[in-house]
Amino acid sequence: MDACVNGHLIEALQKLGWDIVRAIDVYPEGTSDPVVFAHAAQDGRVFVTNDAPIALLAYTWLAEGRPFRMIFWPQEVYRSTSIGSLVRAFEALAAQADDPFSKYPVVHLAPHD
């Protein structure tokens, strides 16, 4: 999870048993986005963020043919969506029969409140 992801969302997902590694668990605060993103990709993890600059980095990687997986939603979603709705969106994504990243490495999370 990127440092910008709401702590309440992280806690809720952890209580549901999600295996989460926060950026701060691996690197000191202020570590550059490309370093954190590359670490997640190298470890085969899904990078979760709502930070637009990292989304742009992902599209650069996509153009270069570099493998990664990412879940993204805009930060503005926090103003109009409950943490519970975000959790339900994550759970729905995980419950999909097919791999949500099989066709495209970026999943745009779309919570519904």
Phi and psi in degrees as GROMACS dihedral restraints (atoms count N, CA, C in turn):
[ dihedral_restraints ]
;  ai    aj    ak    al  type     phi  dphi    fc
    3     4     5     6     1   -67.4    20    10
    4     5     6     7     1   155.6    20    10
    6     7     8     9     1   -62.1    20    10
    7     8     9    10     1   -23.2    20    10
    9    10    11    12     1   -81.2    20    10
   10    11    12    13     1    -8.9    20    10
   12    13    14    15     1   -72.9    20    10
   13    14    15    16     1   134.2    20    10
   15    16    17    18     1   -56.1    20    10
   16    17    18    19     1   128.5    20    10
   18    19    20    21     1   -59.7    20    10
   19    20    21    22     1   -33.0    20    10
   21    22    23    24     1   -65.9    20    10
   22    23    24    25     1   -35.8    20    10
   24    25    26    27     1   -66.5    20    10
   25    26    27    28     1   -44.6    20    10
   27    28    29    30     1   -59.8    20    10
   28    29    30    31     1   -47.7    20    10
   30    31    32    33     1   -60.6    20    10
   31    32    33    34     1   -42.5    20    10
   33    34    35    36     1   -63.9    20    10
   34    35    36    37     1   -43.2    20    10
   36    37    38    39     1   -67.2    20    10
   37    38    39    40     1   -39.0    20    10
   39    40    41    42     1   -62.7    20    10
   40    41    42    43     1   -39.5    20    10
   42    43    44    45     1   -63.5    20    10
   43    44    45    46     1   -26.3    20    10
   45    46    47    48     1   -87.3    20    10
   46    47    48    49     1     1.5    20    10
   48    49    50    51     1    95.4    20    10
   49    50    51    52     1     9.8    20    10
   51    52    53    54     1   -68.5    20    10
   52    53    54    55     1   138.1    20    10
   54    55    56    57     1   -85.4    20    10
   55    56    57    58     1   100.8    20    10
   57    58    59    60     1  -117.4    20    10
   58    59    60    61     1   132.4    20    10
   60    61    62    63     1  -118.2    20    10
   61    62    63    64     1   119.1    20    10
   63    64    65    66     1   -84.3    20    10
   64    65    66    67     1   150.3    20    10
   66    67    68    69     1   -53.8    20    10
   67    68    69    70     1   -40.1    20    10
   69    70    71    72     1   -68.3    20    10
   70    71    72    73     1   -19.3    20    10
   72    73    74    75     1   -73.9    20    10
   73    74    75    76     1   -20.8    20    10
   75    76    77    78     1  -110.5    20    10
   76    77    78    79     1   -37.1    20    10
   78    79    80    81     1  -129.8    20    10
   79    80    81    82     1   156.4    20    10
   81    82    83    84     1   -68.1    20    10
   82    83    84    85     1   155.1    20    10
   84    85    86    87     1   -54.5    20    10
   85    86    87    88     1   138.2    20    10
   87    88    89    90     1    92.1    20    10
   88    89    90    91     1     0.9    20    10
   90    91    92    93     1   -62.7    20    10
   91    92    93    94     1   141.1    20    10
   93    94    95    96     1   -64.6    20    10
   94    95    96    97     1   147.8    20    10
   96    97    98    99     1   -55.6    20    10
   97    98    99   100     1   -45.1    20    10
   99   100   101   102     1   -59.2    20    10
  100   101   102   103     1   -34.2    20    10
  102   103   104   105     1   -68.1    20    10
  103   104   105   106     1   -46.6    20    10
  105   106   107   108     1   -66.2    20    10
  106   107   108   109     1   -44.0    20    10
  108   109   110   111     1   -61.3    20    10
  109   110   111   112     1   -45.9    20    10
  111   112   113   114     1   -62.7    20    10
  112   113   114   115     1   -38.3    20    10
  114   115   116   117     1   -61.4    20    10
  115   116   117   118     1   -46.1    20    10
  117   118   119   120     1   -61.4    20    10
  118   119   120   121     1   -44.0    20    10
  120   121   122   123     1   -63.7    20    10
  121   122   123   124     1   -43.3    20    10
  123   124   125   126     1   -63.4    20    10
  124   125   126   127     1   -36.6    20    10
  126   127   128   129     1   -82.0    20    10
  127   128   129   130     1    -1.7    20    10
  129   130   131   132     1    73.9    20    10
  130   131   132   133     1    20.9    20    10
  132   133   134   135     1   -91.6    20    10
  133   134   135   136     1   159.7    20    10
  135   136   137   138     1   -86.6    20    10
  136   137   138   139     1   123.5    20    10
  138   139   140   141     1   -84.7    20    10
  139   140   141   142     1   126.5    20    10
  141   142   143   144     1  -113.1    20    10
  142   143   144   145     1   124.8    20    10
  144   145   146   147     1  -154.8    20    10
  145   146   147   148     1   161.2    20    10
  147   148   149   150     1  -129.9    20    10
  148   149   150   151     1    25.8    20    10
  150   151   152   153     1  -100.0    20    10
  151   152   153   154     1   113.4    20    10
  153   154   155   156     1   -57.5    20    10
  154   155   156   157     1   -40.0    20    10
  156   157   158   159     1   -60.1    20    10
  157   158   159   160     1   -34.9    20    10
  159   160   161   162     1   -71.0    20    10
  160   161   162   163     1   -34.3    20    10
  162   163   164   165     1   -60.5    20    10
  163   164   165   166     1   -40.0    20    10
  165   166   167   168     1   -64.6    20    10
  166   167   168   169     1   -37.9    20    10
  168   169   170   171     1   -61.6    20    10
  169   170   171   172     1   -41.1    20    10
  171   172   173   174     1   -61.4    20    10
  172   173   174   175     1   -40.9    20    10
  174   175   176   177     1   -67.6    20    10
  175   176   177   178     1   -30.5    20    10
  177   178   179   180     1   -65.5    20    10
  178   179   180   181     1   -45.2    20    10
  180   181   182   183     1   -60.8    20    10
  181   182   183   184     1   -41.5    20    10
  183   184   185   186     1   -59.7    20    10
  184   185   186   187     1   -46.0    20    10
  186   187   188   189     1   -63.1    20    10
  187   188   189   190     1   -30.3    20    10
  189   190   191   192     1   -85.5    20    10
  190   191   192   193     1    -5.8    20    10
  192   193   194   195     1    76.4    20    10
  193   194   195   196     1    21.7    20    10
  195   196   197   198     1   -86.8    20    10
  196   197   198   199     1   135.1    20    10
  198   199   200   201     1   -77.4    20    10
  199   200   201   202     1   139.8    20    10
  201   202   203   204     1  -168.9    20    10
  202   203   204   205     1   168.3    20    10
  204   205   206   207     1  -138.2    20    10
  205   206   207   208     1   139.8    20    10
  207   208   209   210     1  -147.9    20    10
  208   209   210   211     1   142.3    20    10
  210   211   212   213     1  -110.5    20    10
  211   212   213   214     1   129.8    20    10
  213   214   215   216     1  -135.2    20    10
  214   215   216   217     1   144.8    20    10
  216   217   218   219     1  -151.4    20    10
  217   218   219   220     1   149.7    20    10
  219   220   221   222     1   -69.3    20    10
  220   221   222   223     1   147.6    20    10
  222   223   224   225     1   -57.9    20    10
  223   224   225   226     1   -29.5    20    10
  225   226   227   228     1   -59.8    20    10
  226   227   228   229     1   -21.4    20    10
  228   229   230   231     1   -58.9    20    10
  229   230   231   232     1   -33.2    20    10
  231   232   233   234     1   -59.9    20    10
  232   233   234   235     1   -30.2    20    10
  234   235   236   237     1   -74.6    20    10
  235   236   237   238     1   -23.7    20    10
  237   238   239   240     1  -120.2    20    10
  238   239   240   241     1     4.2    20    10
  240   241   242   243     1  -134.4    20    10
  241   242   243   244     1   140.1    20    10
  243   244   245   246     1   -79.5    20    10
  244   245   246   247     1   157.6    20    10
  246   247   248   249     1   -60.8    20    10
  247   248   249   250     1   -38.5    20    10
  249   250   251   252     1   -58.7    20    10
  250   251   252   253     1   -39.7    20    10
  252   253   254   255     1   -66.7    20    10
  253   254   255   256     1   -39.2    20    10
  255   256   257   258     1   -64.0    20    10
  256   257   258   259     1   -42.7    20    10
  258   259   260   261     1   -60.2    20    10
  259   260   261   262     1   -45.7    20    10
  261   262   263   264     1   -61.7    20    10
  262   263   264   265     1   -35.6    20    10
  264   265   266   267     1   -66.6    20    10
  265   266   267   268     1   -40.2    20    10
  267   268   269   270     1   -64.3    20    10
  268   269   270   271     1   -44.7    20    10
  270   271   272   273     1   -63.0    20    10
  271   272   273   274     1   -40.7    20    10
  273   274   275   276     1   -64.5    20    10
  274   275   276   277     1   -38.9    20    10
  276   277   278   279     1   -62.8    20    10
  277   278   279   280     1   -44.6    20    10
  279   280   281   282     1   -67.5    20    10
  280   281   282   283     1   -27.8    20    10
  282   283   284   285     1   -82.6    20    10
  283   284   285   286     1    -7.1    20    10
  285   286   287   288     1   -61.1    20    10
  286   287   288   289     1   138.5    20    10
  288   289   290   291     1   -65.3    20    10
  289   290   291   292     1   -38.5    20    10
  291   292   293   294     1   -94.9    20    10
  292   293   294   295     1   154.2    20    10
  294   295   296   297     1   -62.6    20    10
  295   296   297   298     1   118.2    20    10
  297   298   299   300     1   -65.3    20    10
  298   299   300   301     1   -13.2    20    10
  300   301   302   303     1  -103.4    20    10
  301   302   303   304     1     6.0    20    10
  303   304   305   306     1   -66.4    20    10
  304   305   306   307     1   -30.0    20    10
  306   307   308   309     1  -101.1    20    10
  307   308   309   310     1   -25.1    20    10
  309   310   311   312     1  -157.2    20    10
  310   311   312   313     1   135.7    20    10
  312   313   314   315     1   -77.3    20    10
  313   314   315   316     1    -7.3    20    10
  315   316   317   318     1  -113.9    20    10
  316   317   318   319     1   122.3    20    10
  318   319   320   321     1  -105.3    20    10
  319   320   321   322     1   125.1    20    10
  321   322   323   324     1   -91.0    20    10
  322   323   324   325     1   110.4    20    10
  324   325   326   327     1   -69.2    20    10
  325   326   327   328     1   132.4    20    10
  327   328   329   330     1  -127.7    20    10
  328   329   330   331     1    80.0    20    10
  330   331   332   333     1   -70.6    20    10
  331   332   333   334     1   152.3    20    10
  333   334   335   336     1  -122.9    20    10
  334   335   336   337     1   122.2    20    10
